[in-house]
Amino acid sequence: MKGSRFFVTPLVALSLAAAAAPARAQGQGRGGPPPVVSEKAAPEIMNEDPQTEQRSQDRVGFPGHKIIGNLYYIGTVTLSSYLITTPQGNIVINSDYEETLPLMKKSIESLGFKMEDTKILLASHAHPDHQTADAMFKQMTGAQTMFMAEDVPALQNMKPGGKEHPIDRTLHDGDKVELGGMTLTAHLTPGHTLGTTTWTFPVRDGGRTYNVVIAGAGLPDDARIVYNQGNPKAAEQWEETVKRLESYPADVFLGAHSWFFNLTGKYKKLQANPKANPYIDPAGYKKWVAEMKAMRERLVKEQTAAGPPPPRGGGAGRGNN
């Protein structure tokens, strides 16, 4: 992993004071200081092409920018969050951590919008790095929260600072979320979590319509997909999930984590030539799904040959991707 330099401006330090206690309650800062949040990534990170998985960048800000049409990036270097604007208010996908909400607010404002105009909050999957801030986000905006039914039990156990997890609408596979002329479809693509959600929707840009896919997750949370003690159906779920992902038409490929779709590389290309949109990448989506399919097949073959692992305690998976 490449080294990186971090700094926290006084503005961000002050705005994070209220989030320090919830962060410790989540266990992120237990036994030590609260997590460090930085406004800006080091040049070597920003210049990565292709982008690599570097979890040290989860709480590092990334420039808010237009992806295509009325769709914008408002996440960190590695935790992807999205803003979809409409005449009747806006939609946000993924709240991420409480301590990174000031970064998100700054990104939204840099684009000329207001975080408080968010009417709907959606998500990719029920892991702390994507949904810890749901309750605080709702307090700040009043947005209606909508999450896949299969992820609700996990969300109900996610209570930063003792706050109950807000769930205003329970979604099911194929449900539509509509606002201001936009229609998003929620697809159940389990394996990483039971309720991992892939979002598809059309956007208009330059007189054309483009199909957007925001993939809910990458590889299984527990790579032992055959003998996953936390989710015995993981191997079958991932087989079905790969088939579903193969079926979605994708002009614009995005995901829950930015290295899925090479955020830093595409942003660099976009800055160099704004007239050629690198986010229009159907080939990149097909390649990503093909690699996931090949990985699943390899894991199934290896794990079936090795046989069941010994019993283990403490639950399954990393639970934080």
C-alpha positions as CSV (number, residue, x, y, z in Angstrom):
1,M,0.0,0.0,0.0
2,K,1.4,3.4,-1.0
3,G,2.1,5.9,1.7
4,S,0.0,9.0,2.0
5,R,-0.1,12.3,3.8
6,F,-3.1,13.6,5.7
7,F,-4.2,16.9,7.2
8,V,-7.3,18.1,8.9
9,T,-8.3,21.7,8.5
10,P,-9.6,23.7,11.5
11,L,-13.1,23.9,9.8
12,V,-13.3,20.1,9.5
13,A,-11.8,19.6,13.0
14,L,-14.5,21.8,14.6
15,S,-17.3,20.2,12.6
16,L,-16.2,16.7,13.6
17,A,-16.2,17.4,17.4
18,A,-19.8,16.3,17.7
19,A,-19.1,13.1,15.8
20,A,-16.2,12.0,18.0
21,A,-18.3,10.4,20.7
22,P,-20.5,8.4,18.2
23,A,-17.3,7.2,16.5
24,R,-16.0,5.8,19.7
25,A,-19.4,4.2,20.4
26,Q,-19.1,2.5,17.1
27,G,-15.8,1.0,18.1
28,Q,-14.0,3.0,15.4
29,G,-11.9,4.8,18.0
30,R,-12.2,2.5,21.0
31,G,-9.0,2.5,23.0
32,G,-7.6,5.4,21.1
33,P,-8.3,8.7,19.4
34,P,-11.3,9.1,17.0
35,P,-10.7,8.3,13.3
36,V,-8.7,10.9,11.4
37,V,-10.7,12.7,8.6
38,S,-8.8,14.5,5.9
39,E,-10.2,17.0,3.3
40,K,-7.8,16.2,0.5
41,A,-6.0,13.1,-0.7
42,A,-2.2,13.1,-1.4
43,P,-1.2,13.6,-5.1
44,E,0.0,10.0,-5.4
45,I,-3.5,8.8,-4.5
46,M,-5.3,11.3,-6.8
47,N,-3.1,10.2,-9.7
48,E,-3.7,6.5,-9.4
49,D,-4.8,5.0,-12.7
50,P,-6.0,2.3,-12.3
51,Q,-7.1,3.0,-8.7
52,T,-6.2,0.4,-6.1
53,E,-8.1,-0.7,-2.9
54,Q,-6.6,1.5,-0.2
55,R,-8.9,1.5,2.9
56,S,-6.8,4.2,4.5
57,Q,-8.6,6.5,2.2
58,D,-12.1,5.8,3.5
59,R,-12.2,9.1,5.4
60,V,-10.3,11.2,2.9
61,G,-12.3,13.8,0.9
62,F,-12.6,13.6,-2.9
63,P,-13.7,16.5,-5.2
64,G,-17.4,16.6,-5.7
65,H,-18.1,16.5,-9.4
66,K,-20.6,15.8,-12.1
67,I,-20.6,12.2,-13.4
68,I,-23.2,12.6,-16.1
69,G,-26.6,14.4,-16.4
70,N,-28.0,15.1,-13.0
71,L,-25.8,12.5,-11.3
72,Y,-22.8,13.6,-9.1
73,Y,-20.1,12.0,-7.0
74,I,-20.1,13.2,-3.4
75,G,-18.2,10.4,-1.6
76,T,-14.7,10.0,-0.3
77,V,-11.7,8.5,-2.1
78,T,-12.9,5.0,-1.5
79,L,-16.5,5.2,-0.1
80,S,-18.7,6.0,-3.0
81,S,-21.7,8.3,-2.4
82,Y,-23.9,9.8,-5.1
83,L,-26.2,12.8,-5.5
84,I,-29.1,12.7,-8.0
85,T,-30.8,16.1,-8.4
86,T,-34.5,16.6,-9.4
87,P,-36.9,19.6,-9.5
88,Q,-38.7,18.1,-6.4
89,G,-35.6,17.6,-4.3
90,N,-32.6,15.3,-4.3
91,I,-31.6,11.7,-3.7
92,V,-28.5,10.5,-2.0
93,I,-27.1,7.0,-2.1
94,N,-24.8,6.0,0.9
95,S,-24.4,8.2,4.0
96,D,-21.1,6.5,5.0
97,Y,-19.6,7.5,8.4
98,E,-20.9,10.2,10.7
99,E,-17.5,11.8,10.8
100,T,-17.4,12.1,7.0
101,L,-20.7,13.9,6.7
102,P,-19.0,17.3,6.7
103,L,-17.0,16.2,3.7
104,M,-20.2,15.2,1.9
105,K,-21.9,18.4,2.8
106,K,-19.0,20.4,1.5
107,S,-19.0,18.4,-1.8
108,I,-22.7,19.0,-2.3
109,E,-22.4,22.7,-1.6
110,S,-19.4,22.9,-4.0
111,L,-21.7,21.7,-6.8
112,G,-24.2,24.4,-6.1
113,F,-26.8,22.3,-4.1
114,K,-27.9,22.0,-0.5
115,M,-27.6,18.8,1.6
116,E,-30.9,19.9,3.3
117,D,-32.7,19.5,-0.1
118,T,-32.2,15.7,0.1
119,K,-35.6,14.0,0.1
120,I,-34.6,10.4,-0.1
121,L,-31.6,8.4,1.3
122,L,-30.8,5.0,-0.2
123,A,-27.9,2.6,0.3
124,S,-25.7,-0.1,-1.3
125,H,-25.5,-2.5,1.6
126,A,-25.7,-2.7,5.4
127,H,-22.1,-2.3,6.5
128,P,-20.9,0.4,8.8
129,D,-18.7,2.1,6.3
130,H,-21.8,2.8,4.1
131,Q,-24.6,3.2,6.5
132,T,-23.4,4.3,10.0
133,A,-24.4,7.9,9.3
134,D,-28.0,7.2,8.3
135,A,-29.6,8.4,11.5
136,M,-27.5,11.6,11.6
137,F,-28.2,12.2,7.9
138,K,-31.9,12.0,8.5
139,Q,-31.6,14.4,11.5
140,M,-29.8,16.9,9.2
141,T,-32.1,16.7,6.2
142,G,-35.4,15.0,7.2
143,A,-34.9,12.7,4.2
144,Q,-37.0,9.5,3.9
145,T,-34.8,6.4,4.3
146,M,-35.4,3.4,2.1
147,F,-33.5,0.1,2.4
148,M,-33.7,-3.5,1.2
149,A,-35.8,-5.7,3.5
150,E,-33.1,-8.4,3.8
151,D,-30.6,-5.8,5.2
152,V,-33.1,-4.5,7.9
153,P,-32.0,-6.9,10.7
154,A,-28.3,-5.8,10.3
155,L,-29.4,-2.1,10.2
156,Q,-31.4,-2.5,13.3
157,N,-28.2,-3.5,15.1
158,M,-26.4,-0.4,13.8
159,K,-26.9,2.3,16.4
160,P,-24.1,4.8,16.5
161,G,-24.2,6.8,19.8
162,G,-27.4,4.8,20.7
163,K,-29.5,6.3,17.9
164,E,-32.1,4.0,16.4
165,H,-31.6,3.2,12.8
166,P,-34.2,5.0,10.7
167,I,-36.1,2.9,8.2
168,D,-39.0,4.7,6.6
169,R,-39.7,2.3,3.7
170,T,-38.7,-1.3,3.3
171,L,-37.7,-2.2,-0.3
172,H,-38.0,-5.5,-2.2
173,D,-36.3,-6.8,-5.3
174,G,-37.6,-4.8,-8.3
175,D,-39.1,-1.9,-6.3
176,K,-39.1,1.6,-7.9
177,V,-38.0,4.7,-6.1
178,E,-39.5,7.8,-7.8
179,L,-38.8,11.5,-7.4
180,G,-39.0,14.5,-9.7
181,G,-39.1,12.5,-12.9
182,M,-36.4,10.1,-11.9
183,T,-37.1,6.4,-11.4
184,L,-34.5,4.2,-9.7
185,T,-34.9,0.4,-9.6
186,A,-33.7,-1.6,-6.6
187,H,-32.2,-5.0,-7.5
188,L,-31.5,-7.5,-4.8
189,T,-27.9,-8.8,-5.4
190,P,-27.0,-10.7,-2.2
191,G,-23.8,-12.3,-1.2
192,H,-21.8,-9.5,0.3
193,T,-24.8,-8.9,2.6
194,L,-28.2,-10.5,2.5
195,G,-29.7,-7.3,1.2
196,T,-27.0,-5.9,-1.1
197,T,-28.7,-3.6,-3.5
198,T,-27.6,-2.7,-7.0
199,W,-29.3,0.4,-8.4
200,T,-30.2,1.0,-12.1
201,F,-31.7,4.1,-13.6
202,P,-31.6,6.2,-16.8
203,V,-30.1,9.6,-17.0
204,R,-30.3,12.2,-19.8
205,D,-27.2,14.0,-21.0
206,G,-26.4,15.9,-24.2
207,G,-29.8,14.8,-25.8
208,R,-29.1,11.1,-25.1
209,T,-30.3,8.6,-22.5
210,Y,-27.7,6.5,-20.6
211,N,-28.2,3.5,-18.4
212,V,-26.5,3.8,-15.1
213,V,-25.6,0.8,-12.9
214,I,-24.4,1.4,-9.3
215,A,-23.1,-2.1,-8.2
216,G,-24.0,-2.8,-4.6
217,A,-20.9,-4.7,-3.7
218,G,-17.9,-6.7,-5.0
219,L,-16.7,-10.0,-3.7
220,P,-18.4,-11.8,-0.9
221,D,-17.8,-10.4,2.6
222,D,-16.5,-13.8,3.6
223,A,-14.4,-15.2,0.7
224,R,-15.3,-18.7,1.9
225,I,-18.4,-18.7,-0.2
226,V,-18.8,-22.5,-0.2
227,Y,-18.5,-23.0,3.6
228,N,-19.6,-19.6,4.8
229,Q,-20.7,-20.2,8.4
230,G,-22.5,-16.9,8.6
231,N,-24.3,-17.3,5.3
232,P,-24.6,-21.0,4.2
233,K,-26.3,-20.0,0.9
234,A,-23.5,-17.6,-0.1
235,A,-22.3,-19.7,-3.0
236,E,-25.8,-20.0,-4.6
237,Q,-26.5,-16.3,-3.9
238,W,-23.3,-15.3,-5.7
239,E,-24.1,-17.5,-8.7
240,E,-27.5,-15.8,-9.0
241,T,-26.1,-12.3,-8.3
242,V,-23.5,-12.7,-11.1
243,K,-26.2,-13.7,-13.5
244,R,-28.2,-10.7,-12.6
245,L,-25.3,-8.3,-12.9
246,E,-24.6,-9.8,-16.4
247,S,-28.1,-8.9,-17.4
248,Y,-28.2,-5.2,-16.6
249,P,-27.5,-2.8,-19.5
250,A,-24.7,-0.5,-18.3
251,D,-23.5,2.6,-20.1
252,V,-22.3,4.2,-16.9
253,F,-20.6,1.9,-14.4
254,L,-20.4,2.9,-10.8
255,G,-20.2,1.0,-7.5
256,A,-20.3,1.1,-3.7
257,H,-16.5,1.4,-3.6
258,S,-14.6,3.6,-6.0
259,W,-11.9,1.2,-7.0
260,F,-14.6,-1.0,-8.7
261,F,-14.8,1.6,-11.5
262,N,-11.5,3.5,-11.2
263,L,-12.7,6.8,-9.7
264,T,-9.2,8.4,-9.5
265,G,-8.3,7.4,-13.1
266,K,-11.6,8.5,-14.6
267,Y,-11.6,11.8,-12.7
268,K,-8.1,12.5,-13.9
269,K,-9.2,11.8,-17.5
270,L,-12.3,14.0,-17.0
271,Q,-10.2,16.9,-15.9
272,A,-7.9,16.6,-18.8
273,N,-10.7,16.4,-21.4
274,P,-14.2,17.3,-20.2
275,K,-15.7,16.6,-23.6
276,A,-14.9,12.9,-23.5
277,N,-16.8,11.4,-20.5
278,P,-14.7,8.4,-19.1
279,Y,-17.7,7.4,-17.0
280,I,-19.4,6.1,-20.1
281,D,-17.7,2.7,-19.8
282,P,-19.8,-0.4,-20.8
283,A,-16.7,-2.4,-21.4
284,G,-15.4,-1.6,-17.9
285,Y,-18.6,-3.0,-16.4
286,K,-18.5,-6.2,-18.4
287,K,-14.9,-6.7,-17.4
288,W,-15.7,-6.2,-13.7
289,V,-18.6,-8.7,-13.8
290,A,-16.5,-11.2,-15.7
291,E,-13.7,-10.9,-13.2
292,M,-16.2,-11.5,-10.3
293,K,-17.6,-14.5,-12.1
294,A,-14.1,-16.0,-12.6
295,M,-13.2,-15.3,-9.0
296,R,-16.4,-17.1,-7.8
297,E,-15.7,-20.1,-9.9
298,R,-12.1,-20.3,-8.7
299,L,-13.2,-20.0,-5.0
300,V,-15.8,-22.7,-5.4
301,K,-13.3,-25.1,-7.0
302,E,-10.6,-24.5,-4.4
303,Q,-12.9,-24.6,-1.4
304,T,-14.8,-27.7,-2.6
305,A,-11.5,-29.5,-3.0
306,A,-10.2,-28.4,0.4
307,G,-13.4,-29.3,2.3
308,P,-15.1,-27.6,5.3
309,P,-12.9,-25.4,7.5
310,P,-12.8,-26.0,11.3
311,P,-15.5,-24.3,13.4
312,R,-14.8,-20.6,14.2
313,G,-16.3,-18.1,16.5
314,G,-17.1,-14.4,16.3
315,G,-19.4,-14.3,13.3
316,A,-18.6,-14.3,9.6
317,G,-16.7,-11.9,7.5
318,R,-15.1,-8.6,7.9
319,G,-18.4,-6.8,8.0
320,N,-17.0,-3.5,6.9
321,N,-16.7,-3.2,3.1
